[in-house]
Amino acid sequence: MSRDVLTRRVALLSIGALAAAGLGGCNTTQTAGAPAEGASPPVAGYRISSITVDTAPLLAQSGNPTASWVQDALPGALAKAFAAHMAPGDPSGQTLSVTIDSVILQSLGPSGGATDWMIGDATLGSRHTHLRGTSTYTPTTGDQALFVQADHGRVVALSQSFAYWLAKRWRH
């Protein structure tokens, strides 16, 4: 058996294990840890005590592993994008709730790149917005052979982009 076949089998088994682990409906809550010593307090405006991400609509649309990847990447990306507003355990803080409806990984165009999309809704108290985050994908030489890992990277980049644009939209 060739090394390429073994490598592909290992990759497929890894993806199968990830999918089999499931995410119990793909809903999680992330609570940020205690602020680092010497960290500045949250800025005025709003305080986020926790983050919930619902990928059930995405799971229905795209299935796994895409929904799992978003579920893994988006809460941390949101916590990072809203770091100045994070106030874990603050009774006056609110929950940032995000629902992701779809992820679109476009096919490569004539230029060799693609624009990927993440579409969803976010709510924090009385704030609500519908958002389309985008990221640009340019393949590397190994992406064709390791397409699952490349797609995972695309979803992580989309999660970071979505979080960034949401934080930008809600900036005071």
C-alpha positions in Angstrom: 0.0 0.0 0.0 1.4 3.4 -0.9 2.1 6.1 1.6 -0.5 8.4 -0.1 -3.2 5.9 0.4 -2.2 5.5 4.1 -2.1 9.2 4.6 -5.6 9.6 3.0 -7.0 6.8 5.2 -5.6 8.4 8.3 -7.1 11.7 7.3 -10.5 10.2 6.6 -10.5 8.2 9.8 -9.7 11.4 11.7 -12.6 13.2 10.1 -14.8 10.3 10.8 -13.9 10.4 14.4 -14.6 14.1 14.6 -18.0 13.7 13.0 -18.8 10.7 15.2 -18.1 12.7 18.3 -20.9 15.1 17.3 -21.8 18.2 19.2 -25.2 17.3 20.7 -27.2 19.6 18.5 -24.2 21.9 17.8 -25.1 24.4 20.5 -22.5 25.6 23.0 -22.0 28.3 25.5 -18.6 29.9 26.0 -17.9 31.8 29.1 -14.6 33.8 29.0 -12.2 33.1 31.7 -11.2 35.5 34.4 -9.5 38.6 33.1 -5.7 38.5 33.2 -4.0 40.3 36.1 -3.6 44.0 35.1 -6.1 43.7 32.3 -8.3 46.7 31.7 -11.9 46.5 32.7 -14.6 46.2 30.0 -15.3 49.4 28.1 -18.4 51.4 28.6 -21.4 50.5 26.6 -22.2 46.8 26.8 -20.9 43.9 28.7 -20.9 40.3 27.5 -21.0 37.7 30.2 -21.3 34.7 27.9 -21.4 33.7 24.3 -23.8 31.1 22.7 -23.4 29.8 19.2 -26.2 27.8 17.5 -25.2 25.9 14.4 -28.4 23.7 14.2 -29.5 25.5 10.9 -26.0 25.1 9.5 -26.0 21.4 10.5 -29.3 21.0 8.6 -28.0 22.8 5.6 -24.4 21.6 5.3 -24.0 18.8 7.8 -20.8 17.9 9.5 -17.9 18.5 9.6 -18.7 22.1 8.6 -21.1 22.7 11.5 -18.6 21.2 13.9 -15.8 23.4 12.6 -17.9 26.5 13.1 -19.0 25.4 16.5 -15.3 24.9 17.5 -14.0 28.2 15.9 -16.7 30.8 16.3 -17.1 31.1 20.1 -13.3 31.8 20.5 -13.3 34.2 17.6 -16.2 36.1 19.1 -14.6 36.3 22.5 -11.4 37.6 20.9 -13.2 40.2 18.7 -15.3 41.4 21.7 -12.5 41.1 24.3 -12.9 44.7 25.4 -16.5 44.0 26.3 -16.1 40.6 27.9 -17.2 40.5 31.5 -17.5 36.9 32.6 -19.7 36.4 35.7 -20.9 40.1 35.6 -24.6 40.0 36.7 -25.2 43.1 34.5 -23.6 41.3 31.5 -25.6 39.9 28.6 -25.4 36.8 26.5 -24.2 37.3 22.9 -26.2 34.8 21.0 -25.2 33.9 17.4 -27.0 31.6 15.0 -25.2 30.5 11.9 -27.6 29.7 9.0 -25.1 28.8 6.2 -21.5 28.6 5.2 -20.7 28.8 1.5 -17.3 27.7 0.3 -17.2 28.8 -3.3 -15.5 26.9 -6.1 -12.2 28.4 -7.3 -12.7 30.9 -10.0 -10.6 31.7 -13.1 -8.2 33.8 -10.9 -7.5 30.7 -8.7 -9.2 32.2 -5.7 -12.7 32.1 -4.1 -14.8 34.2 -1.8 -16.4 32.3 1.1 -19.5 33.4 3.0 -20.9 32.8 6.5 -24.4 34.0 7.1 -26.1 34.4 10.4 -27.8 36.5 13.1 -26.5 37.9 16.3 -28.4 39.2 19.3 -27.2 41.0 22.4 -29.9 42.5 24.5 -31.9 44.8 22.3 -29.2 44.7 19.6 -29.9 42.4 16.7 -28.3 42.1 13.3 -28.2 39.9 10.3 -24.7 39.5 9.0 -22.8 38.1 6.1 -19.1 37.6 6.8 -16.7 36.9 4.0 -13.2 35.7 3.5 -11.0 35.2 0.5 -9.4 31.8 -0.1 -6.3 31.3 -2.3 -5.2 27.7 -2.4 -1.7 26.5 -1.6 0.1 23.7 -3.4 -1.0 21.1 -0.8 -4.6 22.0 -0.6 -5.7 19.8 -3.5 -4.4 16.7 -1.8 -5.5 17.8 1.7 -8.8 19.3 0.8 -10.5 18.5 4.1 -7.8 20.3 6.0 -8.0 23.2 3.5 -11.8 23.4 4.0 -11.3 23.4 7.7 -8.9 26.3 7.4 -11.4 28.2 5.3 -14.2 27.8 7.9 -11.8 29.0 10.7 -11.0 32.1 8.6 -14.7 32.7 8.0 -15.4 32.4 11.7 -12.7 35.0 12.4 -14.1 37.3 9.7 -17.7 37.0 10.9 -16.6 37.8 14.5 -14.6 40.8 13.3 -17.4 42.3 11.2 -19.9 41.8 13.9 -17.7 43.6 16.4 -17.0 46.4 13.9 -20.8 46.8 13.3 -21.5 47.1 17.0 -18.6 49.4 17.9 -19.6 52.6 19.7 
